[in-house]
Amino acid sequence: MRSRQSILEIFSTFLCFEDDLATRWIVDGRLRRSIQGCLERSSENAVSPRFWALYWYQIWQTESLSNSRSPRVKISANHLAAYLQEVCYWSAQKLAADLAKKQLISDFFQIAIIKLDRVMKGFNVDRGIEMKSYASLAFTNAIKDTLRQRQEVEICTDWALLHKVSQKRSIESLQQLGLNPETISIYILAWQCFKTIYAPTNGQGLRKLDKPDLPTLNAIADLFNSERGTIINAPTHCDGETIFQWLTSFGAAVRSFLYPTLVSASQPKSASDDTEFLDDFEITFQASLLTQTIDREDEIDRDNQRSDLQKILLRALVKFNVESQRLLQMYYGQGLTQKEIASQLETKQYTVSRRLTNVREALLTALCTWSQSTLHKTLDANVMSDMSITIEEWLKVHYSHPDLPVEH
């Protein structure tokens, strides 16, 4: 595996595995443009990978706490995922080499990297630990936890899994099947009745729990029938055979959820087929589908920024006193000139001009503060000029629609 050298590459590329070997780095176009823009705006001293890792971590941490749906959460997490690719690979490679049983490095890598969110939540910059050092340990623990869970799943029968699984994971396993909430409620009630009625007998280990016999299934069905009034659109009556079918499907869903099958994109589709899943991807993928996805995400980002901008300006607007509100309404809503406003208010024209300027400056200050803290923009003369134009256009639109809601 070739090590990455440049900041641009470290924060925008991802490992590609072929036959369980990390063979090359694949570029994510959107991340590349993102880090390129950061580098162009940064000072000459901000060139170390560690600096940018902490930079994106702080953005991820701030945005995650304030707004989990912010697009900045996704892009910062993706930059960190790119940054930690080597760490994740070496954690997977070392663990695979230490185990007696042959394990695929690519499988371990996949198990670990999907736990990135948990790694970031556990990392604390104040402890003085390097992010890569912490991530190495966290990735290793994530793989080990998954292996222990898999071992437990492999040993247990489906009936034992139904006894051991929590309600949270039970519901998640059913949701993974795409079942609607009403059907899930029926399955959960049947599962709860199963746990109440059927338990290991003396000398019978829980892990090897056999399927319940017909009298036990009928007893579970009787309990279900007595409790079904708590479920909307529950079946009018069920018997032991129906309970058996439900619980069999439920157990398979839990096993699939706890122990998902990892499929390599480079493995053959079937024993009689020498083609691979990768063959289904067109060569033009990065130039077409990826471009469309990037454009769509950019459009969503712009829509979110426009929405945020309007909220900021509205919040600043409602803080103005009655006189300033009336002045803005006369100037932008009624389209009066400064001279006409001065005549109606029985004041001087330069007083009207000064008050309008003060209001615009207050709105510009609010917008600049938001832009610096949220978008991390450098506010040069061109940016300030663009913001002033944006405010002017927004005021015209806002006061031309007097029924628009105003936030308090």
Stockholm file with secondary structure:
# STOCKHOLM 1.0

chainA/1-408         MRSRQSILEIFSTFLCFEDDLATRWIVDGRLRRSIQGCLERSSENAVSPRFWALYWYQIWQTESLSNSRSPRVKISANHLAAYLQEVCYWSAQKLAADLAKKQLISDFFQIAIIKLDRVMKGFNVDRGIEMKSYASLAFTNAIKDTLRQRQEVEICTDWALLHKVSQKRSIESLQQLGLNPETISIYILAWQCFKTIYAPTNGQGLRKLDKPDLPTLNAIADLFNSERGTIINAPTHCDGETIFQWLTSFGAAVRSFLYPTLVSASQPKSASDDTEFLDDFEITFQASLLTQTIDREDEIDRDNQRSDLQKILLRALVKFNVESQRLLQMYYGQGLTQKEIASQLETKQYTVSRRLTNVREALLTALCTWSQSTLHKTLDANVMSDMSITIEEWLKVHYSHPDLPVEH
#=GR chainA/1-408 SS CCCCCSHHHHTTEEEEEETTEEEEEEECHHHHHHHHHHHHHSCTTCCCHHHHHHHHHHHHHHHHHHCTTCHHHHHHHHHHHHHTHHHHHHHHHHHHHHCSSCCCHHHHHHHHHTTHHHHHHHCCGGGTCCHHHHHHHHHHHHHHHHHHHHHHHHHSCHHHHHHHSCHHHHHHHHHHTTCCHHHHHHHHHHHHHHHHHCCCCTTCCSTTCCCCCHHHHHHHHHHHHHHGGGSTTCCSCCCHHHHHHHHHHHHHHHHHHHSCCCCCTTSEEETTEEEEGGGGSCTTTTTTHHHHHHHHHHHHHHHHHHHHHHHHHHHHHTTSCHHHHHHHIIIIISCCCHHHHHHHHTSCHHHHHHHHHHHHHHHHHHHHHHIIIIICCCCCHHHHHHHHHHHHHHHHHHHTCTTSCCCC
#=GC SS_cons         CCCCCSHHHHTTEEEEEETTEEEEEEECHHHHHHHHHHHHHSCTTCCCHHHHHHHHHHHHHHHHHHCTTCHHHHHHHHHHHHHTHHHHHHHHHHHHHHCSSCCCHHHHHHHHHTTHHHHHHHCCGGGTCCHHHHHHHHHHHHHHHHHHHHHHHHHSCHHHHHHHSCHHHHHHHHHHTTCCHHHHHHHHHHHHHHHHHCCCCTTCCSTTCCCCCHHHHHHHHHHHHHHGGGSTTCCSCCCHHHHHHHHHHHHHHHHHHHSCCCCCTTSEEETTEEEEGGGGSCTTTTTTHHHHHHHHHHHHHHHHHHHHHHHHHHHHHTTSCHHHHHHHIIIIISCCCHHHHHHHHTSCHHHHHHHHHHHHHHHHHHHHHHIIIIICCCCCHHHHHHHHHHHHHHHHHHHTCTTSCCCC
//
